[in-house]
Amino acid sequence: MEQLEGTIEQIVYYNPENGYSVFKLEAEKEEITVVGIFPPLSPGEHLKLSGHFEVNQKFGRQFQMESFSLALPHSTVGLEKFLASGLIKGLGPVLAKRIVKKFGVETARILDAQPEKLTGVEGIGQKKLAEILKSWEEHREIRDLMIFLQEHGISATMAYKIYRTYGRSSFDILKKNPYQLCLDIWGIGFKTADQIALKLGLPPDSQDRVKAFILYLLEKDNDEGHVFSLKTEVVRRCQEELETASELAELALSALARDQALVQEKTASGICLYRPFFYQAEEEVARRMAGLASQDCPVPDFDVDRKIEEIEKKSGLVFSALQKKAIKSSLQKKILIITGGPGTGKTTIIRAVVDIFDSWLKKVLLAAPTGRAAKRLSEATGREAKTIHRLLEYRPKESRFKRGLHHPLRADALIVDEVSMVDLPLMYNLLQALSPDMRLILVGDQDQLPSVGPGNLLRDLIGSGLVEVIKLNEIFRQAKESLIVINAHRINQGQPLLYPPRGDPQSDFYFLHQENEEKVLGLILKLCRYNLPRRLGISPLSTQIQVISPMYRGLAGVDRLNIELQKALNANSASFRLGSKEFRTGDKVMQTRNNYEKEIFNGDVGTVAQIDPRRLSLLVDFDGRILSYEKDELSEIVLAYAVSVHKAQGNEYQAVVMPLLTQHYIMLQRNLFYTALTRAKKLSIIIGSYRAMHIAIKNNRPVNRNCCLKEKMQSLVKAPPANFSLY
């Protein structure tokens, strides 16, 4: 082993996913390139390194680190560079220079022992001091934690997430129960927590390990849309993946049930294992929905037919018999579901219902699951519409909704659009917030993909047979001119698609036959770079042009498409690389998880407005809202030149391009194809093979989800409990 000691001059590369770093170290008046796995480092920091020199064919002589220790810089020059590096929030080059000029080599001791003296530096008041000290303390604590975890083979990125969650309790939690990490920290799964636990010496047959694995399986099933897991499957996976006896799994299940960490329920499918909240949510949604369906409500004291005629004259529309029935039922039922495909008039009905409630002097609230869906609903009705989270006044710091049983919504009716995207937990919270006299009108398309979150809510409510459902099936005159609308309905009926006349430049739908994956990729790049922007008169970087792919892998998959589209459409903008990701000013990006503090949700798309390569941070414009993302938050966003069908659900775009190839076989499903096609408002282009399209249209096998909402609603009606009541 050779030893090196010196000060970091420049960070050349840092990968937060695994901690791999390349930096220039000034040691013994020589600049040396150092490589290895490190926590986040900054220029000016002083390191003692053990390792060896090697010659890289591409990059030349490098020092490969085996172990290291950190110390603050010895010199005033090093201290100034360290403080100005951006690591300590609140300190920039100007303040760093002033601090070091005043305190010299004593700067670090002052920060540790006498921080109040910093207020003697021009530009540092009490507020600035508090910001600097908080960051300084975090820096010191996180370094201790990172070095501790590094000794056990854990990456710097994971260490940072652990510290962000637990702070000074990190060491205690790691030593007592490392599996707590996978329950508390987004991005740390069981496998990572298990790796940490085993390296810290926890026995492989520990009951804590089996319990954590079971909870991990339940959470993973929830992430895949299931409300519960089957006990037989959970026990089997414990045996196979942990190599434990079934008796140990049974003991762990009993202990978890005893600790109220899970609920076991016997059903026709077998013994179901629920995480407690999901059990409560399913029970409560079933009870409240069954109660709403059985309740009467006040009906209008005016002639509804005449009111509908007035709206027809005013708007110049003629409602169909089904549309009139939907409008009347909205005024007569405590709960109503209106469902139908594109062009069947769902939005027209919502406008009419809101107008009638207004003339009846009744207050109506409008909501949708996503920001874009709420914005469309607001534009269509001319009234305020909110996301469900905003309507229920979500409090991110408290992880709860302000609106609920004890602080309900005050209105006469609530209309929820795009309800196919609403999952079981969100509906549970929504129902908790309904006041006893409110009506609930749910509008959506039952043929779209189910919600990303757990449950199959819309289909279960319709399938229960308890809630009145109006199914709109007539395509109206204007929509009949759209091949997008016509073909969407043909997909649902399992019929082959219709194509525009050859050479028709005005069609809103085209199918481009191409079976070679490389040529499909080339066509997509050409369309997005030239043809679509010219036809629509918008920028190639507009969020109104969207590529939607059925899969992530492959040449025509989401991941590769994003790389190639970024190169083709946005190659010359300012950029920085963070691990395997590269972000550029102007990039289309998508939020990949709900972030309640930022009020931004999974699937929301924005544009990178500004980047800071030095701090590895950026600003994103989400429809006029500018949000900041620091380095440790960038895992929440991905490039969105291309997205999956699930991520596109609930959004609409001027133009959609979709590759459809037999390589996507596992994802060739009718509801997936239908959902992708109906995201387009003006133009939809499918590129691929006839065979792949035929498979997608004919494959109508439902995606089974473990949920019992429909059965629980039906059982409540057959044999309601003695104390049954809605409120």
C-alpha positions in Angstrom: 0.0 0.0 0.0 1.2 3.5 -0.9 0.1 6.5 1.1 -1.0 9.9 -0.2 -2.0 13.1 1.6 -3.2 16.3 0.0 -6.0 18.7 -0.8 -8.7 18.2 -3.4 -8.3 20.7 -6.3 -11.1 19.7 -8.6 -13.9 17.1 -8.7 -13.8 15.6 -12.2 -16.6 13.0 -11.9 -19.0 11.8 -9.2 -21.7 9.1 -9.5 -24.2 9.4 -6.6 -25.6 5.9 -7.5 -22.5 4.1 -6.3 -20.1 6.8 -5.0 -17.5 6.3 -7.8 -15.4 9.5 -7.9 -12.6 10.9 -10.0 -10.8 14.0 -8.6 -7.6 16.0 -8.8 -5.5 15.9 -5.6 -2.6 18.3 -4.9 -0.1 16.2 -3.0 3.6 17.1 -2.5 3.4 19.9 -5.1 2.1 17.4 -7.7 -1.5 17.1 -9.1 -2.5 13.5 -9.0 -5.7 11.9 -10.4 -7.5 9.8 -7.7 -10.3 7.3 -8.4 -12.4 5.2 -6.0 -15.7 5.0 -4.0 -16.1 8.1 -1.9 -18.8 10.1 -0.1 -19.7 13.5 -1.8 -16.4 15.5 -1.7 -15.7 19.2 -2.4 -12.6 21.1 -3.5 -10.5 22.2 -0.5 -11.0 19.1 1.5 -7.9 17.4 2.9 -7.6 13.6 2.6 -5.2 10.8 3.7 -5.3 8.0 1.2 -4.1 4.4 1.1 -3.9 2.6 -2.2 -1.8 2.1 -5.3 -0.9 3.7 -8.5 -2.0 2.2 -11.8 -1.8 3.2 -15.5 -5.2 3.5 -17.3 -4.9 3.0 -21.0 -7.2 5.9 -21.7 -6.6 8.3 -18.8 -3.0 7.6 -17.8 -1.5 7.3 -14.3 -4.1 7.2 -11.5 -4.1 6.5 -7.8 -6.7 3.8 -6.9 -7.9 4.4 -3.4 -8.4 1.4 -1.0 -9.1 3.4 2.2 -9.2 7.0 3.3 -9.7 9.4 6.1 -10.9 13.0 6.0 -9.6 16.1 7.7 -10.3 19.7 7.2 -7.7 21.6 5.1 -4.6 22.8 7.0 -4.0 26.0 5.0 -6.1 29.2 4.7 -6.2 28.7 1.0 -7.6 25.2 1.4 -10.1 26.4 4.0 -11.3 29.1 1.7 -11.7 26.8 -1.2 -13.6 24.3 0.9 -16.0 26.8 2.4 -16.7 28.3 -1.0 -17.3 24.9 -2.7 -21.1 25.0 -2.2 -21.1 22.1 0.3 -22.0 24.4 3.2 -25.3 26.1 2.3 -25.3 29.9 2.9 -21.6 30.2 2.1 -20.4 31.4 -1.3 -16.9 32.6 -2.4 -17.3 36.2 -1.0 -18.4 35.1 2.5 -15.8 32.3 2.6 -13.0 34.8 1.8 -14.2 37.2 4.6 -14.4 34.4 7.2 -11.0 33.0 6.4 -9.5 36.5 6.3 -10.8 37.1 9.8 -10.1 33.8 11.5 -7.4 32.2 9.4 -6.4 28.6 10.3 -8.7 28.9 13.4 -11.8 29.0 11.1 -12.8 25.3 11.7 -12.4 25.6 15.5 -14.6 28.7 15.4 -17.3 26.9 13.5 -17.2 24.0 15.9 -16.8 25.8 19.3 -17.5 29.5 19.0 -19.9 29.9 16.0 -21.4 33.1 17.4 -18.2 34.9 16.4 -19.2 34.6 12.8 -21.6 37.4 13.2 -18.6 39.7 13.4 -18.1 39.0 9.7 -19.8 41.5 7.3 -22.9 39.9 5.7 -23.6 37.3 8.4 -26.6 38.0 10.6 -28.4 35.6 12.9 -30.5 34.1 10.1 -27.5 33.5 7.8 -25.6 32.1 10.8 -28.3 29.6 11.6 -28.3 28.4 7.9 -24.5 28.0 7.9 -24.4 26.2 11.2 -27.1 23.8 10.3 -25.3 22.8 7.1 -21.9 22.6 8.9 -23.4 20.3 11.5 -25.0 18.1 8.8 -21.8 18.0 6.9 -19.8 16.8 10.0 -22.4 14.2 11.0 -23.0 12.8 7.5 -19.2 12.3 7.0 -19.0 10.2 10.2 -21.9 8.1 9.0 -20.6 7.7 5.5 -17.2 6.6 6.7 -18.8 4.1 9.1 -21.0 2.7 6.3 -18.1 2.7 3.8 -16.3 0.4 6.1 -19.2 -2.0 5.7 -19.4 -1.6 1.9 -22.4 0.7 1.8 -22.5 3.5 -0.9 -22.3 7.2 -0.1 -25.7 7.8 -1.7 -27.4 5.4 0.6 -25.6 6.9 3.6 -26.9 10.3 2.6 -30.5 9.1 2.3 -30.2 7.4 5.7 -28.9 10.6 7.3 -31.6 12.7 5.7 -34.2 10.4 7.3 -32.9 9.8 10.7 -30.3 12.5 11.4 -28.4 11.9 14.6 -30.4 8.7 15.3 -28.9 7.0 12.2 -26.2 5.0 14.1 -28.7 3.7 16.7 -31.2 2.6 14.1 -28.6 0.9 11.9 -27.3 -1.1 14.9 -30.7 -2.0 16.4 -32.8 -2.8 13.2 -31.3 -2.0 9.8 -34.4 -3.3 8.2 -36.2 -0.2 9.3 -34.5 1.5 6.4 -36.6 -0.3 3.7 -39.8 0.7 5.5 -38.9 4.4 5.9 -36.7 5.4 3.0 -37.9 5.7 -0.6 -35.3 4.1 -2.8 -34.0 1.7 -0.2 -35.6 -1.8 -0.7 -35.2 -4.9 1.3 -32.2 -6.1 -0.6 -30.2 -3.0 0.3 -31.3 -3.1 3.9 -30.5 -6.8 4.0 -27.0 -6.2 2.6 -26.4 -3.6 5.4 -27.8 -5.8 8.1 -25.8 -8.9 7.1 -22.6 -6.8 6.8 -23.3 -5.4 10.3 -23.5 -9.0 11.6 -27.2 -9.8 11.8 -27.8 -13.7 11.6 -29.4 -14.9 8.3 -32.1 -16.7 10.3 -33.0 -13.7 12.4 -36.8 -13.3 12.8 -36.3 -9.5 12.2 -34.9 -10.4 8.8 -37.9 -12.6 7.9 -40.4 -10.1 9.2 -38.8 -7.3 7.2 -38.9 -9.5 4.1 -42.6 -10.2 4.5 -43.4 -6.5 4.9 -41.2 -5.8 1.9 -43.2 -8.4 -0.2 -46.5 -6.8 0.9 -45.2 -3.3 0.0 -43.9 -4.5 -3.3 -47.3 -6.0 -4.1 -49.0 -2.7 -3.2 -46.6 -1.0 -5.6 -47.7 -3.3 -8.3 -51.4 -2.5 -7.7 -52.4 -5.2 -5.3 -54.3 -4.4 -2.2 -53.3 -7.6 -0.4 -50.8 -10.5 -0.8 -51.7 -14.2 -0.6 -50.2 -16.0 2.3 -49.2 -19.1 0.3 -47.2 -16.9 -2.1 -45.5 -15.0 0.7 -44.4 -18.2 2.6 -43.1 -19.7 -0.7 -41.0 -16.7 -1.4 -39.6 -16.7 2.2 -38.5 -20.3 1.6 -37.0 -19.7 -1.8 -35.4 -16.3 -1.5 -34.3 -16.3 2.2 -33.7 -20.1 2.3 -35.7 -20.3 5.6 -38.1 -23.0 6.8 -41.8 -22.4 6.4 -42.1 -22.6 10.2 -39.9 -19.5 10.6 -42.1 -17.7 8.1 -45.3 -18.7 10.0 -43.7 -17.5 13.3 -42.8 -14.2 11.7 -46.4 -13.8 10.3 -47.8 -14.5 13.7 -45.5 -12.0 15.3 -46.4 -9.3 12.7 -50.1 -9.9 13.2 -49.7 -9.7 17.0 -47.8 -6.4 16.6 -50.6 -5.2 14.3 -48.1 -4.8 11.5 -50.4 -6.8 9.2 -53.9 -8.2 9.0 -54.9 -11.7 8.0 -58.3 -12.4 6.4 -59.7 -15.6 5.1 -61.4 -15.3 1.7 -62.4 -17.6 -1.2 -59.0 -17.0 -2.7 -57.2 -18.1 0.5 -55.7 -16.3 3.4 -55.0 -12.6 2.5 -52.3 -10.6 4.1 -53.0 -6.8 4.3 -50.9 -4.0 5.5 -53.2 -2.4 8.1 -54.0 0.8 6.3 -55.0 -1.0 3.1 -57.3 -3.3 5.0 -58.9 -0.3 6.7 -59.2 1.5 3.4 -60.8 -1.4 1.6 -63.3 -2.0 4.4 -64.2 1.6 4.7 -64.5 2.3 1.0 -66.8 -0.7 0.7 -68.9 0.4 3.6 -69.3 4.0 2.5 -69.9 3.2 -1.2 -72.6 0.7 -0.3 -74.1 3.3 2.1 -74.1 6.0 -0.6 -75.7 3.7 -3.1 -78.5 2.9 -0.7 -79.3 6.5 0.3 -81.9 8.8 -1.0 -81.2 12.5 -1.6 -83.2 15.6 -2.2 -84.4 16.0 -5.8 -84.9 19.4 -7.6 -88.2 21.2 -7.2 -88.1 22.4 -10.8 -88.7 20.8 -14.2 -85.4 19.2 -15.0 -86.4 18.4 -18.6 -87.2 22.1 -19.2 -83.8 23.1 -17.6 -82.0 20.6 -20.0 -83.8 22.2 -23.0 -82.7 25.7 -21.8 -79.1 24.5 -21.7 -79.4 22.9 -25.2 -80.7 26.2 -26.6 -78.0 28.2 -24.8 -75.1 26.0 -25.9 -76.4 25.0 -29.3 -76.2 21.3 -28.4 -78.7 18.4 -28.6 -78.2 15.9 -25.9 -78.7 12.2 -26.6 -81.1 10.1 -24.5 -78.2 8.7 -22.5 -76.7 12.1 -21.8 -80.1 13.4 -20.6 -80.3 10.3 -18.3 -76.9 11.0 -16.9 -77.7 14.6 -16.2 -81.0 13.7 -14.5 -79.3 10.9 -12.4 -76.7 13.4 -11.3 -79.5 15.4 -9.7 -81.3 12.4 -8.2 -78.7 10.0 -7.0 -76.4 10.2 -4.0 -73.7 8.5 -6.0 -73.4 8.1 -9.8 -70.7 6.8 -12.2 -70.6 8.2 -15.8 -68.2 6.2 -18.0 -67.5 6.2 -21.7 -64.7 6.5 -24.3 -63.4 9.6 -26.1 -66.0 11.6 -28.0 -69.0 10.3 -26.0 -69.6 13.7 -24.3 -68.5 13.1 -20.7 -67.2 16.7 -20.4 -70.4 18.1 -22.0 -72.4 16.4 -19.3 -70.2 17.8 -16.5 -70.7 21.3 -17.9 -74.5 20.8 -18.0 -74.7 19.3 -14.5 -72.6 22.2 -13.0 -74.9 24.7 -14.7 -78.0 23.1 -13.3 -76.6 22.9 -9.8 -75.7 26.6 -10.1 -79.2 27.5 -11.1 -80.5 25.3 -8.2 -78.2 27.4 -5.9 -76.2 24.3 -4.9 -72.4 24.4 -4.5 -70.4 22.0 -6.6 -66.7 21.1 -6.2 -64.6 19.8 -9.1 -61.6 17.6 -8.7 -59.2 15.3 -10.7 -56.3 13.1 -9.7 -53.5 15.1 -11.5 -52.7 18.7 -12.0 -53.1 18.5 -15.8 -56.5 16.7 -15.5 -57.7 19.4 -13.1 -56.5 22.1 -15.4 -58.4 20.6 -18.3 -61.6 20.2 -16.2 -61.3 23.9 -15.2 -60.9 25.0 -18.8 -63.8 22.9 -19.9 -66.2 24.2 -17.2 -64.9 27.7 -16.7 -64.8 27.0 -12.9 -62.1 26.2 -10.4 -61.0 22.5 -10.4 -58.4 21.2 -8.0 -56.3 18.1 -7.7 -57.8 15.8 -5.1 -54.8 16.4 -2.8 -55.3 20.1 -3.0 -59.0 19.7 -2.4 -58.3 17.7 0.7 -55.6 20.1 1.8 -52.7 17.7 2.1 -50.2 18.6 4.9 -46.8 17.1 3.8 -45.0 17.8 7.0 -47.7 15.9 8.9 -48.3 13.3 6.2 -52.0 13.7 6.4 -55.0 15.4 4.8 -56.5 18.4 6.7 -60.0 17.5 5.3 -61.5 14.4 6.9 -64.1 13.1 9.3 -63.7 16.0 11.7 -63.2 18.7 9.1 -65.3 17.7 6.0 -65.7 19.4 2.7 -68.7 21.8 2.6 -70.7 21.5 -0.7 -73.8 19.9 -2.2 -71.9 17.8 -4.8 -68.5 16.7 -5.8 -67.6 15.8 -9.3 -64.4 13.8 -9.8 -63.0 13.5 -13.4 -60.5 10.9 -14.7 -61.6 8.6 -11.9 -59.9 5.5 -13.5 -56.7 7.0 -12.1 -57.9 7.1 -8.5 -56.5 4.3 -6.4 -58.1 2.8 -3.2 -56.1 4.9 -0.7 -57.0 8.2 -2.3 -60.7 7.2 -2.6 -60.6 6.3 1.1 -59.4 9.7 2.1 -61.8 11.4 -0.3 -64.8 9.6 1.2 -63.6 10.4 4.7 -63.9 14.1 3.8 -67.5 14.0 2.3 -70.1 15.7 4.5 -73.3 13.6 5.0 -75.4 15.7 2.6 -72.9 15.6 -0.4 -73.5 13.8 -3.7 -70.6 12.1 -5.4 -70.4 12.0 -9.2 -67.5 9.9 -10.6 -66.6 10.4 -14.3 -64.0 8.3 -16.1 -63.2 5.7 -18.8 -63.4 2.1 -17.5 -61.5 0.8 -20.5 -58.3 2.7 -19.6 -55.5 1.2 -17.6 -56.3 0.9 -13.8 -54.6 3.3 -11.4 -50.9 3.2 -10.8 -51.6 2.8 -7.0 -53.4 -0.2 -5.4 -56.8 -1.4 -6.3 -59.1 -1.6 -9.4 -61.5 1.0 -8.1 -63.6 2.1 -11.1 -64.0 -1.5 -12.4 -64.9 -2.8 -8.9 -67.5 -0.1 -8.3 -69.1 -0.8 -11.7 -68.8 -4.6 -11.2 -70.5 -4.5 -7.8 -73.8 -3.7 -9.4 -74.8 -1.5 -6.5 -73.9 1.9 -7.9 -75.9 3.4 -10.8 -73.7 3.5 -13.9 -74.4 5.5 -17.1 -72.3 4.0 -19.9 -72.0 6.4 -22.8 -71.5 4.6 -26.1 -72.5 7.1 -28.8 -69.8 9.0 -30.6 -70.9 12.5 -31.5 -70.8 14.3 -34.8 -67.5 16.2 -34.4 -65.8 13.2 -32.8 -67.0 11.0 -35.7 -64.6 12.9 -38.0 -61.6 11.8 -35.8 -59.8 8.6 -36.6 -58.3 8.7 -33.2 -61.7 8.5 -31.6 -63.1 6.0 -34.1 -60.0 3.7 -33.8 -60.1 3.9 -30.0 -63.6 2.5 -30.0 -62.6 -0.1 -32.6 -59.8 -1.2 -30.3 -62.2 -1.7 -27.4 -64.5 -3.8 -29.7 -61.5 -5.9 -30.8 -61.9 -4.7 -34.4 -59.1 -3.8 -36.9 -58.2 -0.1 -37.2 -59.2 2.2 -40.0 -56.6 4.2 -41.9 -56.7 7.5 -43.7 -56.7 7.7 -47.5 -53.2 7.4 -48.9 -51.4 10.8 -48.9 -54.1 12.5 -46.8 -52.3 15.4 -45.0 -55.2 16.3 -42.7 -55.8 13.0 -40.9 -55.3 12.9 -37.2 -54.2 9.2 -37.3 -51.5 7.4 -39.2 -49.9 3.9 -39.1 -46.4 3.6 -40.4 -45.5 0.0 -41.2 -41.9 -0.8 -40.1 -40.7 -4.0 -38.4 -37.0 -3.1 -38.1 -36.3 -1.7 -34.6 -33.4 0.5 -35.7 -35.5 2.0 -38.5 -38.4 2.6 -36.1 -36.0 4.5 -33.9 -34.9 6.6 -36.9 -38.5 7.4 -37.9 -39.3 8.5 -34.4 -36.3 10.9 -34.3 -37.2 12.3 -37.7 -40.9 12.9 -36.8 -40.1 14.5 -33.4 -37.3 16.7 -34.8 -38.9 17.9 -38.1 -42.3 16.7 -39.2 -44.4 17.1 -36.0 -43.1 20.6 -35.0 -43.7 21.9 -38.6 -47.2 20.5 -38.8 -48.2 21.7 -35.3 -46.2 25.0 -35.4 -44.5 24.2 -32.0 -41.0 23.6 -30.8 -39.5 20.1 -31.0 -38.9 20.5 -27.2 -42.6 21.2 -26.5 -44.3 19.0 -23.9 -47.2 18.7 -26.3 -45.2 16.2 -28.5 -44.9 12.9 -26.6 -43.4 9.6 -27.5 -45.1 6.8 -25.6 -43.5 3.3 -25.6 -45.0 0.1 -24.2 -41.6 -1.0 -22.6 -38.5 0.5 -21.1 -35.9 -1.8 -22.7 -34.8 -2.2 -26.3 -34.0 0.2 -29.1 -37.6 1.5 -29.2 -38.0 1.3 -25.4 -38.4 4.4 -23.1 -34.8 4.4 -21.8 -33.0 4.3 -25.2 -35.5 6.7 -26.8 -34.9 9.3 -24.1 -31.1 9.2 -24.7 -31.5 9.4 -28.5 -34.2 12.1 -28.5 -32.2 14.2 -26.1 -29.2 14.0 -28.5 -31.4 14.8 -31.5 -33.5 17.6 -30.0 -31.3 19.2 -27.4 -27.7 18.5 -28.0 -26.2 21.9 -27.6 -27.7 23.2 -24.3 -25.8 23.6 -21.0 -25.6 20.3 -19.2 -24.2 18.3 -16.4 -23.9 14.5 -15.8 -24.9 12.8 -12.6 -24.0 9.1 -12.7 -25.8 7.6 -15.6 -28.1 10.6 -16.1 -27.4 13.8 -18.1 -29.6 16.9 -17.7 -29.7 19.8 -20.2 -31.4 23.1 -20.1 -34.7 22.6 -22.1 -35.0 18.9 -21.4 -38.4 17.5 -20.9 -38.5 15.7 -17.5 -41.0 13.8 -15.5 -41.6 13.5 -11.7 -41.5 9.8 -10.8 -42.9 9.9 -7.3 -45.5 12.0 -5.3 -43.7 14.8 -3.6 -46.2 16.5 -1.4 -43.9 19.2 -0.1 -43.4 20.4 -3.7 -47.1 19.6 -4.6 -45.8 17.7 -7.6 -46.9 14.2 -8.4 -45.9 11.0 -10.1 -46.3 11.5 -13.9 -46.2 15.3 -13.9 -44.1 16.6 -16.9 -42.0 19.8 -17.0 -39.1 21.5 -18.7 -35.6 22.1 -17.2 -35.5 25.9 -17.0 -32.0 26.3 -15.6 -29.1 24.2 -14.4 -26.2 24.7 -12.0 -23.4 22.3 -13.0 -21.3 23.3 -9.9 -24.0 22.4 -7.4 -25.5 19.7 -9.6 -29.0 21.3 -9.1 -31.6 22.5 -11.5 -34.9 24.4 -11.8 -37.9 22.8 -13.5 -40.9 24.6 -15.0 -44.1 22.7 -14.4 -46.8 24.6 -16.3 -45.6 27.9 -14.9 -44.6 26.7 -11.5 -40.8 26.8 -11.1 -39.5 24.1 -8.7 -35.9 23.6 -7.5 -34.2 20.2 -7.3 -31.0 19.8 -5.3 -28.5 17.1 -6.1 -30.0 14.5 -3.7 -33.5 15.1 -5.2 -32.6 14.4 -8.8 -33.4 10.7 -8.4 -37.1 11.8 -8.4 -37.0 13.1 -12.0 -36.2 11.4 -15.3 -36.0 12.4 -18.9 -39.5 12.5 -20.5 -39.0 12.8 -24.2 -40.4 9.2 -24.1 -42.6 7.8 -21.3 -44.4 4.6 -20.6 -48.1 4.2 -21.1 -48.7 4.1 -17.4 -46.8 7.4 -16.9 -48.8 9.0 -19.7 -52.2 8.1 -18.3 -54.3 11.1 -17.3 -52.3 13.4 -19.6 -53.2 14.7 -23.1 -50.8 15.9 -25.8 -51.2 17.6 -29.2 -49.3 14.7 -30.8 -48.4 11.2 -29.7 -45.9 8.9 -31.4 -46.0 5.2 -30.3 -43.7 2.3 -31.4 -45.6 -1.0 -31.5 -43.4 -4.1 -32.2 -43.5 -7.8 -31.5 -40.4 -7.2 -29.3 -43.0 -5.5 -26.9 -44.9 -8.8 -26.8 -45.3 -9.0 -23.0 -46.9 -5.5 -23.0 -49.2 -5.8 -26.0 -52.6 -5.5 -24.4 -55.8 -3.9 -25.5 -56.2 -1.4 -22.6 -52.6 -0.4 -22.8 -52.9 0.3 -26.6 -56.2 2.1 -26.1 -54.9 4.3 -23.3 -51.8 5.3 -25.4 -53.9 6.2 -28.5 -56.4 8.3 -26.5 -53.6 10.5 -25.1 -53.5 12.4 -28.4 -55.8 15.3 -29.1 -54.7 16.3 -32.7 -52.4 13.7 -34.0 -51.5 10.1 -33.2 -48.8 8.1 -35.1 -48.2 4.4 -34.6 -45.0 3.0 -36.0 -44.5 -0.8 -36.1 -45.8 -4.1 -37.3 -49.3 -5.2 -38.2 -48.8 -8.4 -36.2 -47.9 -6.5 -33.1 -51.0 -4.3 -33.5 -53.2 -7.3 -34.1 -51.9 -9.0 -30.9 -52.5 -5.8 -28.8 -56.1 -5.4 -30.1 -57.0 -9.1 -29.5 -55.3 -9.4 -26.1 -58.1 -8.5 -23.8 -57.0 -10.6 -20.8 -57.6 -8.5 -17.7 -54.6 -7.7 -15.4 -55.6 -9.4 -12.2 -55.1 -7.4 -9.0 -55.6 -8.8 -5.5 -58.5 -6.8 -4.2 -61.9 -7.6 -2.6 -63.7 -4.2 -2.9 -66.5 -5.5 -5.1 -67.1 -8.6 -3.0 -67.1 -6.6 0.2 -69.6 -4.2 -1.1 -71.9 -7.0 -2.3 -71.6 -8.8 1.1 -72.6 -5.6 3.0 -75.8 -5.4 1.0 -76.6 -9.1 1.5 -76.0 -9.1 5.2 -75.3 -5.6 6.6 -73.9 -5.6 10.2 -76.2 -4.6 13.0 -74.5 -1.3 13.5 -74.2 -0.4 9.8 -74.4 3.3 9.0 -72.7 5.5 6.6 -71.4 8.1 9.2 
